[in-house]
Amino acid sequence: SFLRETVSRAKTARIPFRVGQVLIGDDPFNGRHVGTVAVIDAPYVGLRTAGSAAGDVTFYDYRQLRYPD
């Protein structure tokens, strides 16, 4: 089981972001949104934007996210 967990961890993407950070998500399908990280489910990161209702989260691939300038 130790070997299986180690291999599983090695295969999953390392997400450089933490819950609560403010990021910009830019995707041709979801559009560009500024929001806070609400959910991390590798390789996807869910952003909660200021204009969204409570519970609305837009998911982005972590490679489409960046820090605001």
PDB file of N, CA, C and O in Angstrom:
ATOM      1  N   SER A   1       0.826  -1.199   0.000  1.00  0.00           N
ATOM      2  CA  SER A   1       0.000   0.000   0.000  1.00  0.00           C
ATOM      3  C   SER A   1       0.868   1.259   0.000  1.00  0.00           C
ATOM      4  O   SER A   1       0.497   2.271  -0.596  1.00  0.00           O
ATOM      5  N   PHE A   2       2.021   1.198   0.668  1.00  0.00           N
ATOM      6  CA  PHE A   2       2.916   2.356   0.682  1.00  0.00           C
ATOM      7  C   PHE A   2       3.388   2.690  -0.722  1.00  0.00           C
ATOM      8  O   PHE A   2       3.401   3.856  -1.116  1.00  0.00           O
ATOM      9  N   LEU A   3       3.779   1.667  -1.483  1.00  0.00           N
ATOM     10  CA  LEU A   3       4.237   1.868  -2.851  1.00  0.00           C
ATOM     11  C   LEU A   3       3.122   2.418  -3.731  1.00  0.00           C
ATOM     12  O   LEU A   3       3.359   3.305  -4.550  1.00  0.00           O
ATOM     13  N   ARG A   4       1.927   1.905  -3.570  1.00  0.00           N
ATOM     14  CA  ARG A   4       0.786   2.377  -4.357  1.00  0.00           C
ATOM     15  C   ARG A   4       0.510   3.851  -4.073  1.00  0.00           C
ATOM     16  O   ARG A   4       0.265   4.614  -5.008  1.00  0.00           O
ATOM     17  N   GLU A   5       0.543   4.271  -2.811  1.00  0.00           N
ATOM     18  CA  GLU A   5       0.313   5.676  -2.457  1.00  0.00           C
ATOM     19  C   GLU A   5       1.419   6.571  -2.994  1.00  0.00           C
ATOM     20  O   GLU A   5       1.149   7.688  -3.435  1.00  0.00           O
ATOM     21  N   THR A   6       2.650   6.101  -2.964  1.00  0.00           N
ATOM     22  CA  THR A   6       3.775   6.886  -3.468  1.00  0.00           C
ATOM     23  C   THR A   6       3.668   7.090  -4.970  1.00  0.00           C
ATOM     24  O   THR A   6       3.905   8.194  -5.461  1.00  0.00           O
ATOM     25  N   VAL A   7       3.319   6.052  -5.702  1.00  0.00           N
ATOM     26  CA  VAL A   7       3.158   6.161  -7.155  1.00  0.00           C
ATOM     27  C   VAL A   7       1.977   7.061  -7.480  1.00  0.00           C
ATOM     28  O   VAL A   7       2.055   7.859  -8.414  1.00  0.00           O
ATOM     29  N   SER A   8       0.901   6.954  -6.743  1.00  0.00           N
ATOM     30  CA  SER A   8      -0.268   7.796  -6.967  1.00  0.00           C
ATOM     31  C   SER A   8       0.075   9.268  -6.756  1.00  0.00           C
ATOM     32  O   SER A   8      -0.337  10.119  -7.544  1.00  0.00           O
ATOM     33  N   ARG A   9       0.818   9.571  -5.709  1.00  0.00           N
ATOM     34  CA  ARG A   9       1.226  10.947  -5.442  1.00  0.00           C
ATOM     35  C   ARG A   9       2.151  11.473  -6.522  1.00  0.00           C
ATOM     36  O   ARG A   9       2.087  12.654  -6.863  1.00  0.00           O
ATOM     37  N   ALA A  10       2.999  10.632  -7.063  1.00  0.00           N
ATOM     38  CA  ALA A  10       3.931  11.045  -8.112  1.00  0.00           C
ATOM     39  C   ALA A  10       3.202  11.368  -9.415  1.00  0.00           C
ATOM     40  O   ALA A  10       3.652  12.224 -10.177  1.00  0.00           O
ATOM     41  N   LYS A  11       2.101  10.705  -9.674  1.00  0.00           N
ATOM     42  CA  LYS A  11       1.350  10.921 -10.909  1.00  0.00           C
ATOM     43  C   LYS A  11       0.485  12.174 -10.856  1.00  0.00           C
ATOM     44  O   LYS A  11       0.242  12.783 -11.898  1.00  0.00           O
ATOM     45  N   THR A  12       0.016  12.576  -9.686  1.00  0.00           N
ATOM     46  CA  THR A  12      -0.867  13.729  -9.594  1.00  0.00           C
ATOM     47  C   THR A  12      -0.075  15.019  -9.769  1.00  0.00           C
ATOM     48  O   THR A  12       1.089  15.110  -9.380  1.00  0.00           O
ATOM     49  N   ALA A  13      -0.725  16.006 -10.357  1.00  0.00           N
ATOM     50  CA  ALA A  13      -0.085  17.291 -10.616  1.00  0.00           C
ATOM     51  C   ALA A  13       0.107  18.074  -9.315  1.00  0.00           C
ATOM     52  O   ALA A  13      -0.736  18.037  -8.419  1.00  0.00           O
ATOM     53  N   ARG A  14       1.214  18.767  -9.235  1.00  0.00           N
ATOM     54  CA  ARG A  14       1.464  19.654  -8.097  1.00  0.00           C
ATOM     55  C   ARG A  14       0.821  20.994  -8.406  1.00  0.00           C
ATOM     56  O   ARG A  14       1.219  21.674  -9.352  1.00  0.00           O
ATOM     57  N   ILE A  15      -0.154  21.370  -7.627  1.00  0.00           N
ATOM     58  CA  ILE A  15      -0.865  22.624  -7.818  1.00  0.00           C
ATOM     59  C   ILE A  15      -0.146  23.694  -7.001  1.00  0.00           C
ATOM     60  O   ILE A  15      -0.026  23.550  -5.785  1.00  0.00           O
ATOM     61  N   PRO A  16       0.340  24.775  -7.642  1.00  0.00           N
ATOM     62  CA  PRO A  16       1.099  25.790  -6.905  1.00  0.00           C
ATOM     63  C   PRO A  16       0.221  26.796  -6.166  1.00  0.00           C
ATOM     64  O   PRO A  16       0.743  27.781  -5.644  1.00  0.00           O
ATOM     65  N   PHE A  17      -1.080  26.585  -6.105  1.00  0.00           N
ATOM     66  CA  PHE A  17      -1.992  27.531  -5.485  1.00  0.00           C
ATOM     67  C   PHE A  17      -2.597  26.943  -4.220  1.00  0.00           C
ATOM     68  O   PHE A  17      -2.609  25.726  -4.035  1.00  0.00           O
ATOM     69  N   ARG A  18      -3.098  27.809  -3.353  1.00  0.00           N
ATOM     70  CA  ARG A  18      -3.722  27.401  -2.096  1.00  0.00           C
ATOM     71  C   ARG A  18      -5.133  27.980  -2.016  1.00  0.00           C
ATOM     72  O   ARG A  18      -5.433  28.998  -2.640  1.00  0.00           O
ATOM     73  N   VAL A  19      -5.978  27.330  -1.255  1.00  0.00           N
ATOM     74  CA  VAL A  19      -7.349  27.812  -1.048  1.00  0.00           C
ATOM     75  C   VAL A  19      -7.288  29.195  -0.407  1.00  0.00           C
ATOM     76  O   VAL A  19      -6.553  29.414   0.556  1.00  0.00           O
ATOM     77  N   GLY A  20      -8.069  30.124  -0.954  1.00  0.00           N
ATOM     78  CA  GLY A  20      -8.130  31.488  -0.431  1.00  0.00           C
ATOM     79  C   GLY A  20      -7.309  32.489  -1.218  1.00  0.00           C
ATOM     80  O   GLY A  20      -7.471  33.693  -1.021  1.00  0.00           O
ATOM     81  N   GLN A  21      -6.431  32.036  -2.102  1.00  0.00           N
ATOM     82  CA  GLN A  21      -5.632  32.958  -2.904  1.00  0.00           C
ATOM     83  C   GLN A  21      -6.487  33.578  -4.005  1.00  0.00           C
ATOM     84  O   GLN A  21      -7.418  32.951  -4.509  1.00  0.00           O
ATOM     85  N   VAL A  22      -6.161  34.819  -4.372  1.00  0.00           N
ATOM     86  CA  VAL A  22      -6.854  35.513  -5.455  1.00  0.00           C
ATOM     87  C   VAL A  22      -6.092  35.245  -6.742  1.00  0.00           C
ATOM     88  O   VAL A  22      -4.884  35.470  -6.818  1.00  0.00           O
ATOM     89  N   LEU A  23      -6.817  34.754  -7.767  1.00  0.00           N
ATOM     90  CA  LEU A  23      -6.212  34.393  -9.047  1.00  0.00           C
ATOM     91  C   LEU A  23      -7.078  34.879 -10.200  1.00  0.00           C
ATOM     92  O   LEU A  23      -8.242  35.235 -10.020  1.00  0.00           O
ATOM     93  N   ILE A  24      -6.482  34.884 -11.384  1.00  0.00           N
ATOM     94  CA  ILE A  24      -7.202  35.187 -12.620  1.00  0.00           C
ATOM     95  C   ILE A  24      -7.237  33.911 -13.444  1.00  0.00           C
ATOM     96  O   ILE A  24      -6.199  33.304 -13.712  1.00  0.00           O
ATOM     97  N   GLY A  25      -8.432  33.510 -13.842  1.00  0.00           N
ATOM     98  CA  GLY A  25      -8.605  32.354 -14.707  1.00  0.00           C
ATOM     99  C   GLY A  25      -8.948  32.818 -16.102  1.00  0.00           C
ATOM    100  O   GLY A  25      -9.863  33.624 -16.276  1.00  0.00           O
ATOM    101  N   ASP A  26      -8.236  32.328 -17.100  1.00  0.00           N
ATOM    102  CA  ASP A  26      -8.469  32.735 -18.484  1.00  0.00           C
ATOM    103  C   ASP A  26      -8.642  31.491 -19.338  1.00  0.00           C
ATOM    104  O   ASP A  26      -7.702  30.721 -19.539  1.00  0.00           O
ATOM    105  N   ASP A  27      -9.863  31.306 -19.839  1.00  0.00           N
ATOM    106  CA  ASP A  27     -10.209  30.128 -20.616  1.00  0.00           C
ATOM    107  C   ASP A  27     -11.139  30.562 -21.745  1.00  0.00           C
ATOM    108  O   ASP A  27     -12.039  31.365 -21.500  1.00  0.00           O
ATOM    109  N   PRO A  28     -10.961  30.067 -22.976  1.00  0.00           N
ATOM    110  CA  PRO A  28     -11.835  30.485 -24.073  1.00  0.00           C
ATOM    111  C   PRO A  28     -13.297  30.074 -23.880  1.00  0.00           C
ATOM    112  O   PRO A  28     -14.186  30.696 -24.462  1.00  0.00           O
ATOM    113  N   PHE A  29     -13.561  29.050 -23.082  1.00  0.00           N
ATOM    114  CA  PHE A  29     -14.931  28.598 -22.884  1.00  0.00           C
ATOM    115  C   PHE A  29     -15.581  29.248 -21.670  1.00  0.00           C
ATOM    116  O   PHE A  29     -16.750  29.632 -21.727  1.00  0.00           O
ATOM    117  N   ASN A  30     -14.841  29.378 -20.571  1.00  0.00           N
ATOM    118  CA  ASN A  30     -15.377  29.968 -19.344  1.00  0.00           C
ATOM    119  C   ASN A  30     -15.191  31.471 -19.285  1.00  0.00           C
ATOM    120  O   ASN A  30     -15.867  32.138 -18.503  1.00  0.00           O
ATOM    121  N   GLY A  31     -14.298  32.021 -20.086  1.00  0.00           N
ATOM    122  CA  GLY A  31     -14.008  33.442 -20.067  1.00  0.00           C
ATOM    123  C   GLY A  31     -12.952  33.769 -19.016  1.00  0.00           C
ATOM    124  O   GLY A  31     -12.360  32.874 -18.412  1.00  0.00           O
ATOM    125  N   ARG A  32     -12.728  35.065 -18.807  1.00  0.00           N
ATOM    126  CA  ARG A  32     -11.734  35.524 -17.838  1.00  0.00           C
ATOM    127  C   ARG A  32     -12.455  35.967 -16.572  1.00  0.00           C
ATOM    128  O   ARG A  32     -13.366  36.793 -16.615  1.00  0.00           O
ATOM    129  N   HIS A  33     -12.034  35.407 -15.452  1.00  0.00           N
ATOM    130  CA  HIS A  33     -12.647  35.731 -14.169  1.00  0.00           C
ATOM    131  C   HIS A  33     -11.566  35.921 -13.120  1.00  0.00           C
ATOM    132  O   HIS A  33     -10.550  35.227 -13.112  1.00  0.00           O
ATOM    133  N   VAL A  34     -11.808  36.877 -12.236  1.00  0.00           N
ATOM    134  CA  VAL A  34     -10.957  37.054 -11.060  1.00  0.00           C
ATOM    135  C   VAL A  34     -11.735  36.496  -9.883  1.00  0.00           C
ATOM    136  O   VAL A  34     -12.904  36.827  -9.688  1.00  0.00           O
ATOM    137  N   GLY A  35     -11.087  35.653  -9.104  1.00  0.00           N
ATOM    138  CA  GLY A  35     -11.789  35.063  -7.974  1.00  0.00           C
ATOM    139  C   GLY A  35     -10.822  34.455  -6.978  1.00  0.00           C
ATOM    140  O   GLY A  35      -9.605  34.480  -7.163  1.00  0.00           O
ATOM    141  N   THR A  36     -11.390  33.915  -5.927  1.00  0.00           N
ATOM    142  CA  THR A  36     -10.584  33.251  -4.908  1.00  0.00           C
ATOM    143  C   THR A  36     -10.691  31.744  -5.094  1.00  0.00           C
ATOM    144  O   THR A  36     -11.726  31.225  -5.512  1.00  0.00           O
ATOM    145  N   VAL A  37      -9.620  31.063  -4.779  1.00  0.00           N
ATOM    146  CA  VAL A  37      -9.592  29.612  -4.912  1.00  0.00           C
ATOM    147  C   VAL A  37     -10.503  29.018  -3.847  1.00  0.00           C
ATOM    148  O   VAL A  37     -10.313  29.250  -2.654  1.00  0.00           O
ATOM    149  N   ALA A  38     -11.495  28.247  -4.290  1.00  0.00           N
ATOM    150  CA  ALA A  38     -12.445  27.621  -3.372  1.00  0.00           C
ATOM    151  C   ALA A  38     -12.225  26.117  -3.263  1.00  0.00           C
ATOM    152  O   ALA A  38     -12.404  25.532  -2.195  1.00  0.00           O
ATOM    153  N   VAL A  39     -11.834  25.491  -4.383  1.00  0.00           N
ATOM    154  CA  VAL A  39     -11.691  24.039  -4.434  1.00  0.00           C
ATOM    155  C   VAL A  39     -10.449  23.699  -5.235  1.00  0.00           C
ATOM    156  O   VAL A  39     -10.177  24.313  -6.266  1.00  0.00           O
ATOM    157  N   ILE A  40      -9.691  22.712  -4.754  1.00  0.00           N
ATOM    158  CA  ILE A  40      -8.575  22.175  -5.530  1.00  0.00           C
ATOM    159  C   ILE A  40      -8.802  20.679  -5.674  1.00  0.00           C
ATOM    160  O   ILE A  40      -8.801  19.935  -4.694  1.00  0.00           O
ATOM    161  N   ASP A  41      -8.995  20.253  -6.920  1.00  0.00           N
ATOM    162  CA  ASP A  41      -9.183  18.843  -7.253  1.00  0.00           C
ATOM    163  C   ASP A  41      -8.310  18.585  -8.480  1.00  0.00           C
ATOM    164  O   ASP A  41      -8.757  18.719  -9.619  1.00  0.00           O
ATOM    165  N   ALA A  42      -7.058  18.213  -8.222  1.00  0.00           N
ATOM    166  CA  ALA A  42      -6.043  18.138  -9.273  1.00  0.00           C
ATOM    167  C   ALA A  42      -6.564  17.406 -10.491  1.00  0.00           C
ATOM    168  O   ALA A  42      -7.168  16.344 -10.340  1.00  0.00           O
ATOM    169  N   PRO A  43      -6.362  17.917 -11.676  1.00  0.00           N
ATOM    170  CA  PRO A  43      -5.633  19.110 -12.074  1.00  0.00           C
ATOM    171  C   PRO A  43      -6.509  20.356 -12.174  1.00  0.00           C
ATOM    172  O   PRO A  43      -6.102  21.337 -12.796  1.00  0.00           O
ATOM    173  N   TYR A  44      -7.684  20.341 -11.585  1.00  0.00           N
ATOM    174  CA  TYR A  44      -8.598  21.473 -11.691  1.00  0.00           C
ATOM    175  C   TYR A  44      -8.633  22.285 -10.406  1.00  0.00           C
ATOM    176  O   TYR A  44      -8.460  21.765  -9.303  1.00  0.00           O
ATOM    177  N   VAL A  45      -8.865  23.595 -10.593  1.00  0.00           N
ATOM    178  CA  VAL A  45      -8.970  24.520  -9.466  1.00  0.00           C
ATOM    179  C   VAL A  45     -10.277  25.282  -9.653  1.00  0.00           C
ATOM    180  O   VAL A  45     -10.539  25.812 -10.733  1.00  0.00           O
ATOM    181  N   GLY A  46     -11.096  25.340  -8.607  1.00  0.00           N
ATOM    182  CA  GLY A  46     -12.365  26.040  -8.667  1.00  0.00           C
ATOM    183  C   GLY A  46     -12.237  27.448  -8.119  1.00  0.00           C
ATOM    184  O   GLY A  46     -11.767  27.645  -6.998  1.00  0.00           O
ATOM    185  N   LEU A  47     -12.662  28.442  -8.922  1.00  0.00           N
ATOM    186  CA  LEU A  47     -12.631  29.842  -8.505  1.00  0.00           C
ATOM    187  C   LEU A  47     -14.031  30.323  -8.181  1.00  0.00           C
ATOM    188  O   LEU A  47     -14.971  30.089  -8.941  1.00  0.00           O
ATOM    189  N   ARG A  48     -14.163  30.991  -7.057  1.00  0.00           N
ATOM    190  CA  ARG A  48     -15.416  31.644  -6.689  1.00  0.00           C
ATOM    191  C   ARG A  48     -15.225  33.131  -6.958  1.00  0.00           C
ATOM    192  O   ARG A  48     -14.392  33.782  -6.327  1.00  0.00           O
ATOM    193  N   THR A  49     -16.010  33.670  -7.907  1.00  0.00           N
ATOM    194  CA  THR A  49     -15.875  35.076  -8.282  1.00  0.00           C
ATOM    195  C   THR A  49     -16.768  35.939  -7.405  1.00  0.00           C
ATOM    196  O   THR A  49     -17.699  35.445  -6.769  1.00  0.00           O
ATOM    197  N   ALA A  50     -16.473  37.242  -7.377  1.00  0.00           N
ATOM    198  CA  ALA A  50     -17.218  38.174  -6.537  1.00  0.00           C
ATOM    199  C   ALA A  50     -18.669  38.297  -6.990  1.00  0.00           C
ATOM    200  O   ALA A  50     -19.558  38.477  -6.158  1.00  0.00           O
ATOM    201  N   GLY A  51     -18.924  38.203  -8.291  1.00  0.00           N
ATOM    202  CA  GLY A  51     -20.272  38.377  -8.807  1.00  0.00           C
ATOM    203  C   GLY A  51     -21.122  37.119  -8.777  1.00  0.00           C
ATOM    204  O   GLY A  51     -22.316  37.180  -9.067  1.00  0.00           O
ATOM    205  N   SER A  52     -20.540  35.990  -8.435  1.00  0.00           N
ATOM    206  CA  SER A  52     -21.300  34.743  -8.466  1.00  0.00           C
ATOM    207  C   SER A  52     -22.092  34.546  -7.178  1.00  0.00           C
ATOM    208  O   SER A  52     -21.739  35.073  -6.123  1.00  0.00           O
ATOM    209  N   ALA A  53     -23.150  33.788  -7.290  1.00  0.00           N
ATOM    210  CA  ALA A  53     -23.957  33.472  -6.115  1.00  0.00           C
ATOM    211  C   ALA A  53     -23.184  32.521  -5.203  1.00  0.00           C
ATOM    212  O   ALA A  53     -22.231  31.869  -5.629  1.00  0.00           O
ATOM    213  N   ALA A  54     -23.602  32.457  -3.973  1.00  0.00           N
ATOM    214  CA  ALA A  54     -22.933  31.551  -3.030  1.00  0.00           C
ATOM    215  C   ALA A  54     -23.061  30.126  -3.541  1.00  0.00           C
ATOM    216  O   ALA A  54     -24.167  29.638  -3.773  1.00  0.00           O
ATOM    217  N   GLY A  55     -21.947  29.474  -3.713  1.00  0.00           N
ATOM    218  CA  GLY A  55     -21.965  28.107  -4.200  1.00  0.00           C
ATOM    219  C   GLY A  55     -21.606  27.973  -5.665  1.00  0.00           C
ATOM    220  O   GLY A  55     -21.343  26.861  -6.122  1.00  0.00           O
ATOM    221  N   ASP A  56     -21.582  29.077  -6.430  1.00  0.00           N
ATOM    222  CA  ASP A  56     -21.188  29.008  -7.837  1.00  0.00           C
ATOM    223  C   ASP A  56     -19.677  29.043  -7.944  1.00  0.00           C
ATOM    224  O   ASP A  56     -19.034  30.002  -7.516  1.00  0.00           O
ATOM    225  N   VAL A  57     -19.123  28.009  -8.508  1.00  0.00           N
ATOM    226  CA  VAL A  57     -17.678  27.893  -8.664  1.00  0.00           C
ATOM    227  C   VAL A  57     -17.394  27.551 -10.125  1.00  0.00           C
ATOM    228  O   VAL A  57     -18.038  26.669 -10.693  1.00  0.00           O
ATOM    229  N   THR A  58     -16.429  28.247 -10.734  1.00  0.00           N
ATOM    230  CA  THR A  58     -16.000  27.971 -12.095  1.00  0.00           C
ATOM    231  C   THR A  58     -14.671  27.237 -12.023  1.00  0.00           C
ATOM    232  O   THR A  58     -13.736  27.697 -11.366  1.00  0.00           O
ATOM    233  N   PHE A  59     -14.585  26.092 -12.701  1.00  0.00           N
ATOM    234  CA  PHE A  59     -13.379  25.283 -12.645  1.00  0.00           C
ATOM    235  C   PHE A  59     -12.473  25.577 -13.826  1.00  0.00           C
ATOM    236  O   PHE A  59     -12.930  25.721 -14.960  1.00  0.00           O
ATOM    237  N   TYR A  60     -11.180  25.664 -13.541  1.00  0.00           N
ATOM    238  CA  TYR A  60     -10.142  25.884 -14.539  1.00  0.00           C
ATOM    239  C   TYR A  60      -9.054  24.840 -14.360  1.00  0.00           C
ATOM    240  O   TYR A  60      -8.832  24.334 -13.260  1.00  0.00           O
ATOM    241  N   ASP A  61      -8.386  24.530 -15.448  1.00  0.00           N
ATOM    242  CA  ASP A  61      -7.161  23.753 -15.356  1.00  0.00           C
ATOM    243  C   ASP A  61      -6.135  24.660 -14.676  1.00  0.00           C
ATOM    244  O   ASP A  61      -6.081  25.853 -14.973  1.00  0.00           O
ATOM    245  N   TYR A  62      -5.334  24.124 -13.785  1.00  0.00           N
ATOM    246  CA  TYR A  62      -4.431  24.970 -13.014  1.00  0.00           C
ATOM    247  C   TYR A  62      -3.424  25.701 -13.905  1.00  0.00           C
ATOM    248  O   TYR A  62      -2.860  26.711 -13.484  1.00  0.00           O
ATOM    249  N   ARG A  63      -3.188  25.218 -15.116  1.00  0.00           N
ATOM    250  CA  ARG A  63      -2.266  25.891 -16.031  1.00  0.00           C
ATOM    251  C   ARG A  63      -2.874  27.138 -16.657  1.00  0.00           C
ATOM    252  O   ARG A  63      -2.155  27.934 -17.261  1.00  0.00           O
ATOM    253  N   GLN A  64      -4.195  27.323 -16.524  1.00  0.00           N
ATOM    254  CA  GLN A  64      -4.858  28.502 -17.072  1.00  0.00           C
ATOM    255  C   GLN A  64      -5.024  29.599 -16.028  1.00  0.00           C
ATOM    256  O   GLN A  64      -5.691  30.601 -16.286  1.00  0.00           O
ATOM    257  N   LEU A  65      -4.437  29.426 -14.874  1.00  0.00           N
ATOM    258  CA  LEU A  65      -4.556  30.405 -13.795  1.00  0.00           C
ATOM    259  C   LEU A  65      -3.257  31.165 -13.626  1.00  0.00           C
ATOM    260  O   LEU A  65      -2.172  30.640 -13.874  1.00  0.00           O
ATOM    261  N   ARG A  66      -3.389  32.424 -13.196  1.00  0.00           N
ATOM    262  CA  ARG A  66      -2.210  33.228 -12.910  1.00  0.00           C
ATOM    263  C   ARG A  66      -2.544  34.217 -11.800  1.00  0.00           C
ATOM    264  O   ARG A  66      -3.711  34.464 -11.494  1.00  0.00           O
ATOM    265  N   TYR A  67      -1.504  34.769 -11.214  1.00  0.00           N
ATOM    266  CA  TYR A  67      -1.683  35.770 -10.172  1.00  0.00           C
ATOM    267  C   TYR A  67      -2.031  37.109 -10.824  1.00  0.00           C
ATOM    268  O   TYR A  67      -1.532  37.407 -11.909  1.00  0.00           O
ATOM    269  N   PRO A  68      -2.881  37.925 -10.183  1.00  0.00           N
ATOM    270  CA  PRO A  68      -3.180  39.249 -10.745  1.00  0.00           C
ATOM    271  C   PRO A  68      -1.938  40.134 -10.730  1.00  0.00           C
ATOM    272  O   PRO A  68      -1.075  39.991  -9.864  1.00  0.00           O
ATOM    273  N   ASP A  69      -1.856  41.039 -11.683  1.00  0.00           N
ATOM    274  CA  ASP A  69      -0.692  41.947 -11.764  1.00  0.00           C
ATOM    275  C   ASP A  69      -0.733  43.022 -10.717  1.00  0.00           C
ATOM    276  O   ASP A  69       0.168  43.858 -10.655  1.00  0.00           O
TER     277      ASP A  69
END
